[in-house]
Structures are given as structure tokens and as C-alpha cells.
């Protein structure tokens, strides 16, 4: 079964109405199946972060008991959290999936990309991502972006057309009336697909709790050595932090989102269980990217600029 029917869904009198989480699950499962029917070489972006973990869980549900008909793709910056990479590899082995890795470090070693002065590699992911898509001829690429995360992502459709250079043009967005998705694309173009578009951070955590989905431990409160920069707690590492005058301290923190260590901040937290995390998010007034991602603060249009270049 891909969805479960609630006895009486909250806010309704019908015993056949889907609950809020069931409706979101059903929509995502429909999107996965639609892509499987329309495209030849889809791939799921999988970093080991909570949204990509949720996407894979939904894909497994969509095609059970058969295998997931998609491979996975990870853009490895070389500055990823070890806990997340370990989770990624264990998950791939557990489900017998094929993992493609596009390495930012490889591009730096070949002189194609140069390290940034601030040490962050998130903005360097675009070229390895787009060239991997072209080399493997992926025609549909699943991403875990949600509309509640950031204003540029709020503009994007579930099926988002990218041109032959993997670039995004908001003027080419297609209408999606009645959940009808248009995957038509010219040779060389591809479509980015966002099955979690209508989910919120709270929806994600409530669904993870309901389904008993395992996450990397850094999503829960733990003791960690961090230093303060630009109003965030960053983890010390080979990427270049801390600088002179940035004092390393031990604090009890957790991560709301996971990306490059150089630009992903932790938040002070005592939420060491999923119930406490949900309670914490329910009263938060900042999105996880707004609160903890330095790469989104480079300019007012940082995310939109990168999306136009081919980033997610």
C-alpha cells in the first residue's frame, strides 16, 4: 500500500478522507510514478540529508515490492559531514542502489574550479552537477527542494524545465493545473522534479516520526566543538575554519539542514529526540535555510542566481 486511509481525517467528517500527511504522501508517490512513466533516465539527488532521505523513502513506497527504478546522484563537495556520508553509504548498500558521485575536489584538482577565499564549496557544486547530468544523459532529476525553504524555490513548479545548459528560466515555468505535469523537453534539456514542493519542515519531521525513518545523528542535539561566524555556529574542519580570533567552544547543538560544513550552521538545542525536534520547529519563526545557511545570505538573490546557472 502506498497510502493509508485515516479512520476519520482531522478536520473532516468523512471516514475516507486522507489526513494531511497521507495527502502529501499520495501526491509525492503520484509524482514518482508519473516520472517513471514519462522519462527514460531519471535520477534522485541523494546527499544523506533529511529531505533526500524522505524522497528515497517515498520512492521505495511508490514502487514496492519492486526495486526503485532510479539511481542516486550525490554532488560531493569534499567538505561533507562524516556522519552524513556514512549514512549515505549504508543506505545505498541496504537497498542495493546505484550511486553516482560528482566530486568538487576532482574539479579543483584538475584546475577546472578554484577554491573560494571564504572556503565554502557549495557555490562550486553547479558545474560538477550539470556535467554529470549531461554525461549520464539523465532526463529527469529529483530534488528535495520545498517551497517553504526560500523565496526562489517558492517560485518553482513541481516539474521545472532546464535548458541544454541546465539553466532555469522562470519565464518558461509551465502551468500545473489539476496536478497534471508536462514533462516534454527537447533533446539536451532535462526536467528537475520536486516531489516535496508542498511539504513544510514541520510536515517532514512529523512524517519521519510517523514512519520511523532513521536520520543521521547530527539532526538531534549533541555535544560538538563549534566556533561563531556570521551569527552561526560552524564546525571546525580542514575547509579553513576557524580563523584567527574565532574561538572554538563546546556547545550542545543540532543541525536543521545539512550541506557543506563551511556554510551550514548548527543551532543551540536540547532536542535530542524526534518529539522534541517537532516541538522546537513548531515554534520557530525562521526557515532552516534562513537560519543556518551562509550560502543563501551572499546576496538577496543568491539562490535564484545559482538556480539560473543550473543549481538546485
Residue, then its C-alpha position, 0 to 999 in steps of 0.5 A: x500500500x502506498x497510502x493509508x486511509x485515516x479512520x476519520x481525517x482531522x478536520x473532516x467528517x468523512x471516514x475516507x478522507x486522507x489526513x494531511x500527511x497521507x495527502x502529501x504522501x499520495x501526491x509525492x508517490x503520484x509524482x514518482x510514478x508519473x516520472x517513471x512513466x514519462x522519462x527514460x533516465x531519471x535520477x534522485x539527488x541523494x546527499x544523506x540529508x533529511x529531505x533526500x532521505x524522505x524522497x528515497x523513502x517515498x520512492x521505495x513506497x511508490x514502487x514496492x515490492x519492486x526495486x526503485x527504478x532510479x539511481x542516486x546522484x550525490x554532488x560531493x563537495x569534499x567538505x561533507x559531514x562524516x556522519x552524513x556520508x556514512x549514512x549515505x553509504x549504508x543506505x545505498x548498500x541496504x537497498x542495493x542502489x546505484x550511486x553516482x558521485x560528482x566530486x568538487x575536489x576532482x574539479x579543483x584538482x584538475x584546475x577546472x574550479x578554484x577554491x573560494x577565499x571564504x572556503x565554502x564549496x557549495x557555490x562550486x557544486x553547479x558545474x560538477x552537477x550539470x556535467x554529470x547530468x549531461x554525461x549520464x544523459x539523465x532526463x529527469x532529476x529529483x530534488x528535495x527542494x520545498x517551497x517553504x525553504x526560500x523565496x526562489x524555490x517558492x517560485x518553482x513548479x513541481x516539474x521545472x524545465x532546464x535548458x541544454x545548459x541546465x539553466x532555469x528560466x522562470x519565464x518558461x515555468x509551465x502551468x500545473x493545473x489539476x496536478x497534471x505535469x508536462x514533462x516534454x523537453x527537447x533533446x539536451x534539456x532535462x526536467x528537475x522534479x520536486x516531489x516535496x514542493x508542498x511539504x513544510x519542515x514541520x510536515x517532514x519531521x512529523x512524517x519521519x516520526x510517523x514512519x520511523x525513518x532513521x536520520x543521521x545523528x547530527x539532526x538531534x542535539x549533541x555535544x560538538x566543538x563549534x566556533x561563531x561566524x556570521x551569527x552561526x555556529x560552524x564546525x571546525x574542519x580542514x575547509x579553513x575554519x576557524x580563523x584567527x580570533x574565532x574561538x572554538x567552544x563546546x556547545x550542545x547543538x543540532x543541525x536543521x539542514x545539512x550541506x557543506x560544513x563551511x556554510x551550514x550552521x548548527x543551532x543551540x538545542x536540547x532536542x535530542x529526540x524526534x518529539x522534541x525536534x517537532x516541538x522546537x520547529x513548531x515554534x520557530x519563526x525562521x526557515x532552516x535555510x534562513x537560519x543556518x545557511x551562509x550560502x543563501x545570505x551572499x546576496x538577496x538573490x543568491x539562490x535564484x542566481x545559482x538556480x539560473x546557472x543550473x543549481x538546485 
